[in-house]
Amino acid sequence: MNHETWLLNSTKSNLEGTPVWYKEYSASEDLGLEAHRPENYYDLTLRMLEDPVLFEKYRRIYRKDNNDAHFAPCNPSEEPNCVDDILCHTVRHNSGDLSMCDKLKEMRENGDGGLGDSGAPTLIPSILSFLIVILLALQF
């Protein structure tokens, strides 16, 4: 199952007198999601840790394709926590509990790809929050 997000260009729509829509993204094409299961979102999070191009696609989607300077790509020299802050939203299931964010930051810094000593995924309990964030983003 795939989903697409389409946005209304209100400026063009007002000028042309008719709705002008454009596709922001396709979950399968742009993010490589085969299905909307926790393990697929877990895999996406791990791939974003290793793939800056994929992370940038996600960042653009997360920021609603806004061209404002505030939503510019992460610049580590100016915003050292930008990547961690954005990815934190994919693993946090409680706004007051940053423990999974800390774990994700540690994984990114250590380059261990999210697998603990046992080889078992360490982010699975929070991947549902990622799905909720995506679904909420689709509604706005």
C-alpha positions as a Markdown table, in Angstrom:
| # | Residue | x | y | z |
|---|---|---|---|---|
| 1 | Met | 0.0 | 0.0 | 0.0 |
| 2 | Asn | 1.3 | 3.4 | -0.9 |
| 3 | His | 0.2 | 6.9 | -0.1 |
| 4 | Glu | 0.8 | 10.2 | -1.8 |
| 5 | Thr | 0.6 | 13.8 | -0.4 |
| 6 | Trp | -0.7 | 16.5 | -2.7 |
| 7 | Leu | -0.5 | 20.2 | -1.9 |
| 8 | Leu | -2.6 | 23.1 | -3.2 |
| 9 | Asn | -0.6 | 26.0 | -4.6 |
| 10 | Ser | -2.9 | 28.8 | -3.3 |
| 11 | Thr | -0.9 | 31.6 | -5.0 |
| 12 | Lys | -1.2 | 30.0 | -8.5 |
| 13 | Ser | -4.8 | 28.9 | -7.7 |
| 14 | Asn | -5.8 | 32.5 | -6.9 |
| 15 | Leu | -4.1 | 33.9 | -10.0 |
| 16 | Glu | -5.5 | 31.2 | -12.3 |
| 17 | Gly | -9.0 | 31.0 | -10.8 |
| 18 | Thr | -8.8 | 27.3 | -10.5 |
| 19 | Pro | -7.2 | 24.9 | -8.0 |
| 20 | Val | -3.5 | 24.0 | -8.9 |
| 21 | Trp | -2.3 | 20.9 | -7.1 |
| 22 | Tyr | 1.2 | 19.3 | -7.1 |
| 23 | Lys | 2.4 | 16.1 | -5.7 |
| 24 | Glu | 4.7 | 16.6 | -2.7 |
| 25 | Tyr | 5.8 | 13.0 | -2.4 |
| 26 | Ser | 4.9 | 9.3 | -2.7 |
| 27 | Ala | 5.9 | 7.2 | 0.3 |
| 28 | Ser | 7.0 | 4.3 | -1.9 |
| 29 | Glu | 8.8 | 6.3 | -4.6 |
| 30 | Asp | 10.4 | 9.0 | -2.5 |
| 31 | Leu | 11.0 | 7.2 | 0.9 |
| 32 | Gly | 11.2 | 3.6 | -0.3 |
| 33 | Leu | 8.4 | 2.4 | 2.0 |
| 34 | Glu | 7.1 | -0.9 | 0.8 |
| 35 | Ala | 4.3 | -0.9 | 3.3 |
| 36 | His | 3.1 | 1.0 | 6.4 |
| 37 | Arg | 4.2 | -1.5 | 9.0 |
| 38 | Pro | 6.4 | -0.7 | 12.0 |
| 39 | Glu | 9.4 | -2.6 | 10.6 |
| 40 | Asn | 9.2 | -0.5 | 7.4 |
| 41 | Tyr | 9.3 | 2.7 | 9.3 |
| 42 | Tyr | 12.1 | 1.3 | 11.4 |
| 43 | Asp | 14.1 | 0.5 | 8.3 |
| 44 | Leu | 13.4 | 4.0 | 6.9 |
| 45 | Thr | 14.8 | 5.6 | 10.1 |
| 46 | Leu | 17.9 | 3.4 | 9.9 |
| 47 | Arg | 18.4 | 4.3 | 6.2 |
| 48 | Met | 18.1 | 8.0 | 7.0 |
| 49 | Leu | 20.9 | 7.6 | 9.6 |
| 50 | Glu | 23.2 | 6.3 | 6.8 |
| 51 | Asp | 21.9 | 8.2 | 3.7 |
| 52 | Pro | 22.0 | 12.0 | 3.7 |
| 53 | Val | 20.1 | 12.2 | 0.4 |
| 54 | Leu | 17.2 | 10.2 | 1.9 |
| 55 | Phe | 17.3 | 12.2 | 5.0 |
| 56 | Glu | 17.1 | 15.4 | 2.9 |
| 57 | Lys | 14.0 | 14.1 | 1.1 |
| 58 | Tyr | 12.4 | 13.3 | 4.5 |
| 59 | Arg | 13.4 | 16.8 | 5.8 |
| 60 | Arg | 11.8 | 18.4 | 2.8 |
| 61 | Ile | 8.6 | 16.4 | 3.4 |
| 62 | Tyr | 8.7 | 17.1 | 7.2 |
| 63 | Arg | 9.0 | 20.8 | 6.5 |
| 64 | Lys | 6.2 | 20.7 | 4.0 |
| 65 | Asp | 8.4 | 21.6 | 1.0 |
| 66 | Asn | 8.6 | 25.2 | 2.4 |
| 67 | Asn | 11.2 | 27.4 | 0.6 |
| 68 | Asp | 11.5 | 29.8 | 3.5 |
| 69 | Ala | 15.1 | 30.2 | 4.9 |
| 70 | His | 13.9 | 28.8 | 8.2 |
| 71 | Phe | 13.2 | 25.5 | 6.5 |
| 72 | Ala | 16.5 | 25.3 | 4.6 |
| 73 | Pro | 18.5 | 22.1 | 4.6 |
| 74 | Cys | 20.4 | 21.3 | 7.8 |
| 75 | Asn | 23.7 | 23.0 | 8.0 |
| 76 | Pro | 25.8 | 21.3 | 10.8 |
| 77 | Ser | 28.1 | 24.3 | 11.3 |
| 78 | Glu | 25.1 | 26.6 | 12.0 |
| 79 | Glu | 22.6 | 24.0 | 13.5 |
| 80 | Pro | 24.6 | 21.1 | 15.0 |
| 81 | Asn | 21.4 | 19.5 | 16.3 |
| 82 | Cys | 19.3 | 19.8 | 13.2 |
| 83 | Val | 19.5 | 16.2 | 12.0 |
| 84 | Asp | 19.0 | 14.9 | 15.6 |
| 85 | Asp | 16.0 | 17.2 | 16.2 |
| 86 | Ile | 14.3 | 16.1 | 13.0 |
| 87 | Leu | 15.0 | 12.4 | 13.4 |
| 88 | Cys | 13.9 | 12.6 | 17.1 |
| 89 | His | 10.4 | 13.1 | 15.9 |
| 90 | Thr | 10.5 | 9.7 | 14.2 |
| 91 | Val | 11.3 | 7.8 | 17.4 |
| 92 | Arg | 9.7 | 9.8 | 20.2 |
| 93 | His | 6.3 | 8.5 | 21.4 |
| 94 | Asn | 6.0 | 10.9 | 24.3 |
| 95 | Ser | 6.9 | 14.5 | 24.0 |
| 96 | Gly | 8.4 | 14.6 | 27.4 |
| 97 | Asp | 10.5 | 11.4 | 27.0 |
| 98 | Leu | 13.6 | 12.1 | 25.0 |
| 99 | Ser | 15.3 | 8.7 | 25.9 |
| 100 | Met | 14.7 | 7.3 | 22.4 |
| 101 | Cys | 16.0 | 10.6 | 20.9 |
| 102 | Asp | 19.2 | 10.2 | 22.9 |
| 103 | Lys | 19.5 | 6.6 | 21.8 |
| 104 | Leu | 19.1 | 7.6 | 18.1 |
| 105 | Lys | 21.7 | 10.3 | 18.5 |
| 106 | Glu | 24.1 | 7.8 | 20.1 |
| 107 | Met | 23.4 | 5.4 | 17.2 |
| 108 | Arg | 24.1 | 8.2 | 14.7 |
| 109 | Glu | 27.3 | 9.2 | 16.4 |
| 110 | Asn | 28.5 | 5.6 | 16.8 |
| 111 | Gly | 27.4 | 4.6 | 13.3 |
| 112 | Asp | 26.0 | 1.3 | 14.6 |
| 113 | Gly | 22.9 | 1.4 | 12.5 |
| 114 | Gly | 20.5 | 0.9 | 15.4 |
| 115 | Leu | 21.4 | -2.6 | 16.3 |
| 116 | Gly | 22.4 | -3.3 | 19.9 |
| 117 | Asp | 24.7 | -6.0 | 21.0 |
| 118 | Ser | 22.0 | -8.6 | 20.5 |
| 119 | Gly | 21.4 | -7.6 | 16.9 |
| 120 | Ala | 17.8 | -6.9 | 17.7 |
| 121 | Pro | 16.3 | -3.6 | 16.6 |
| 122 | Thr | 16.4 | -1.0 | 19.4 |
| 123 | Leu | 13.9 | 1.5 | 18.0 |
| 124 | Ile | 11.0 | -0.8 | 17.3 |
| 125 | Pro | 9.0 | 0.3 | 20.4 |
| 126 | Ser | 8.9 | 3.8 | 19.2 |
| 127 | Ile | 8.4 | 3.4 | 15.5 |
| 128 | Leu | 4.7 | 3.6 | 16.0 |
| 129 | Ser | 5.3 | 7.3 | 16.9 |
| 130 | Phe | 6.9 | 7.8 | 13.6 |
| 131 | Leu | 3.8 | 6.4 | 11.8 |
| 132 | Ile | 1.6 | 8.7 | 13.9 |
| 133 | Val | 3.8 | 11.8 | 13.0 |
| 134 | Ile | 3.6 | 10.9 | 9.2 |
| 135 | Leu | -0.2 | 10.4 | 9.5 |
| 136 | Leu | -0.7 | 13.7 | 11.4 |
| 137 | Ala | 1.5 | 15.5 | 8.8 |
| 138 | Leu | -0.7 | 14.2 | 6.1 |
| 139 | Gln | -3.7 | 15.8 | 7.7 |
| 140 | Phe | -2.3 | 19.3 | 7.8 |
